[in-house]
Each structure stands twice: as C-alpha cells, then as structure tokens.
Amino acid sequence: MNKVAIVTGSTSGIGKACVELLLKAGVDVIGLGRSDEKINQMIASFSAIGNAKLTMVKGDLSTNHDVLESANALIEVIKSSYEGKLDILFHVAGRVSSGYHENEDGNEVTFATNHLSVFALTHYLYPFMLSSNDPRILVVSSRSHYRASINYKNLQNKSFYNILKAYKRSKLYNVFFVKAFASKMKHIPIYAIDPGLVNTQIGMKGTNKLAQYFWQKHAARGTDAYYPSGFMLDIALKPEYKDLSGHYFLEGRVVKSNPITYRLDHIEHVWNESLKYAKINQYFTHK
Ligand SMILES: NC(=O)c1ccc[n+]([C@@H]2O[C@H](COP(=O)([O-])OP(=O)(O)OC[C@H]3O[C@@H](n4cnc5c(N)ncnc54)[C@H](OP(=O)(O)O)[C@@H]3O)[C@@H](O)[C@H]2O)c1
C-alpha cells in the first residue's frame, strides 16, 4: 500500500505543488479544499498521475466547527480507504486579511485559520498517525515570524489590528506549536517550514487594493511554488529528517527560528491559550 498524506490548502500555490510532487513520488494524497470548482479542477488535473491516488475532500478551516467537520470528512477517507492509518500531514492552508474579522467563536480569523486550525486539526488527526511506521507533520510557517513579537494581553491582535502584524504573529504561533508538539509527542516528528518568498496569489485574497498592489510587486521576486515544495517532500519522506523533530527549516536545512520561539514560558502559554480558544479539553486523547 502507498503512503498517504493529507494536504490542507491543496487547491492553489504551495499546497497544490505539494500535491503534484507527492503523487509523482508515489504517495496517495487526500487534499482539503474549500471550493467545489477548484476541487473539480484538482481531480481533472491530477487523478491520473502514476499509481498514486488523489482524493479531494471539501472543508473550511476558519472556525472551530469547520475544522471539526473537515477533520471528520478526512477521517472518513482515512478509515474507509487506508485502514485508519495516516502517514503524513501537510498544514499548508493560510491567509492574510486587510480587515479585522471575528468568526462565530469570537476568534480573529487569520489567527483561527493560520494557527488554531493547525492546532486543532493535528489534535483530531494525530491518533491515526500513531499506526504509521514513519509519521511526519509539516507546518508551513514564514520568514515573517522573525519580525513578530508576543503580547499575552493581545494574542489575537484584537486591539490595534494590522494586516502584517496579524499574519506574522500567526506564523510565530506555528513555530511555538511545532516546538510544543515535538516536546509533548515524541512518536510523531513535526517540522516548521519556511518556504521563502513564493509567487502565489495569497496576497490577492481577502485584501484591499493597496495590499494587492504591494503583494504583486513583492511576490514577483519570489520563487515558483515547486521550489519550497521540493524541500518539503524531502523532509516528509527522507530518512535523514526523521530525528529532526521540532526544528525550523529553510531550504531543507535546520536554521534558528526567532529567539523568542525557544522560550518555554511562551511555548506553554500559546499552547494553553490555544486549548481554550479551540475548545479542546484534553489534547492527547489516545492515552
Ligand atoms: N507565498 C509566500 O511567499 C509565502 C511565504 C511564507 C509562508 N507562506 C505560507 O504558505 C502557505 C500557502 O500559501 P500560498 O502562498 O501557497 O498561498 P495560496 O495559494 O493562497 O494558498 C493558500 C491555501 O490556503 C487555502 N485556504 C485559505 N483559507 C482557507 C480556509 N479558511 N479554509 C481552508 N483553506 C483555506 C486556500 O484555498 P483557495 O485555493 O480556495 O484559495 C489555498 O489553497 C500559507 O500558510 C502561507 O502563509 C507563503
């Protein structure tokens, strides 16, 4: 049986390139997407690559309820087609937003989508990874996390919201999450990924004209989406990465993340607050 990977954010940019490279490497993929049109395009484009199978699942990641529904739909496929075993989890979905928006849980939407969904989806899916003999989780963070700070009184940027500050902090929390998960769950290696600057459409969605103008100019200097995806595949599949859990990777190499991501008090604080915001009582339920 082929290995099987879940990829969130699978319908465009880096996630879509990861899907293609995983299928070409003979890994079955369960892609999560939020648009019927893009899901159908994915099936039309990638269903016939080699002997690996693509299954697309519809789901959104912006509220606690949506994440749970997405997890349940993904788990259904894991159980029905893969005997309840998941090998690889790629957290790629992400967004930026010019404006401040709160979801139905009262969480700011960039925080909820970029960080809380990673936190909660991993909680729902990791028990299925315990049956894999080589499980790995990749979380796409960003170089922008180096310029982020932490403020315990304003974790979600509810005061003084700013597009870049909200994005950078969400990507900082990705790194805190990777370090926390790695220290709490030794059986499943987890990695924070810095994809570099990549020429995708991320800055053209949920943003105003000014932000779009700057993103287009900035992104034009970026790589194509296959570049970081190639390194991500190495980290997901090659044996030499197995023992490097909890680290931050640039171009397939371990590099130092923001110095504050090594502070155990911050790591624990973000973990404990995330439990509350995601409404999860006990994170590790398999014990
Ligand atoms: N591009 C860069 O330079 C760069 C740099 C550092 C980090 N990153 C990170 O890389 C990841 C991928 O971004 P990208 O640049 O490839 O941009 P992208 O093409 O816009 O990909 C983002 C993906 O996330 C999905 N998504 C957004 N909101 C969602 C939601 N609420 N529920 C479910 N899926 C949702 C999008 O779905 P649709 O296809 O339906 O839009 C899309 O597939 C993100 O985490 C981003 O923060 C990117």
The ligand as a Gaussian input file, in Angstrom:
#p B3LYP/6-31G(d) Opt

LIG

0 1
 N        3.680000      32.858000      -0.745000
 C        4.670000      33.137000       0.135000
 O        5.623000      33.901000      -0.149000
 C        4.634000      32.520000       1.500000
 C        5.700000      32.813000       2.363000
 C        5.703000      32.262000       3.635000
 C        4.668000      31.428000       4.025000
 N        3.646000      31.157000       3.169000
 C        2.583000      30.269000       3.633000
 O        2.402000      29.241000       2.687000
 C        1.087000      28.703000       2.823000
 C        0.462000      28.565000       1.444000
 O        0.300000      29.858000       0.911000
 P        0.454000      30.202000      -0.641000
 O        1.446000      31.276000      -0.729000
 O        0.626000      28.971000      -1.411000
 O       -0.952000      30.906000      -0.934000
 P       -2.288000      30.367000      -1.607000
 O       -2.010000      29.922000      -2.983000
 O       -3.321000      31.408000      -1.382000
 O       -2.619000      29.089000      -0.725000
 C       -3.315000      29.169000       0.487000
 C       -4.233000      27.980000       0.555000
 O       -4.976000      28.014000       1.769000
 C       -6.350000      27.812000       1.460000
 N       -7.184000      28.461000       2.462000
 C       -7.210000      29.757000       2.816000
 N       -8.154000      29.975000       3.744000
 C       -8.733000      28.779000       3.984000
 C       -9.779000      28.351000       4.825000
 N      -10.454000      29.192000       5.607000
 N      -10.138000      27.062000       4.825000
 C       -9.478000      26.166000       4.020000
 N       -8.474000      26.515000       3.192000
 C       -8.117000      27.810000       3.175000
 C       -6.525000      28.433000       0.077000
 O       -7.693000      27.946000      -0.574000
 P       -8.138000      28.514000      -2.035000
 O       -7.293000      27.756000      -3.028000
 O       -9.586000      28.169000      -2.087000
 O       -7.845000      29.981000      -2.034000
 C       -5.255000      27.996000      -0.595000
 O       -5.380000      26.683000      -1.108000
 C        0.333000      29.642000       3.755000
 O        0.281000      29.070000       5.038000
 C        1.209000      30.887000       3.762000
 O        1.071000      31.621000       4.966000
 C        3.605000      31.685000       1.917000

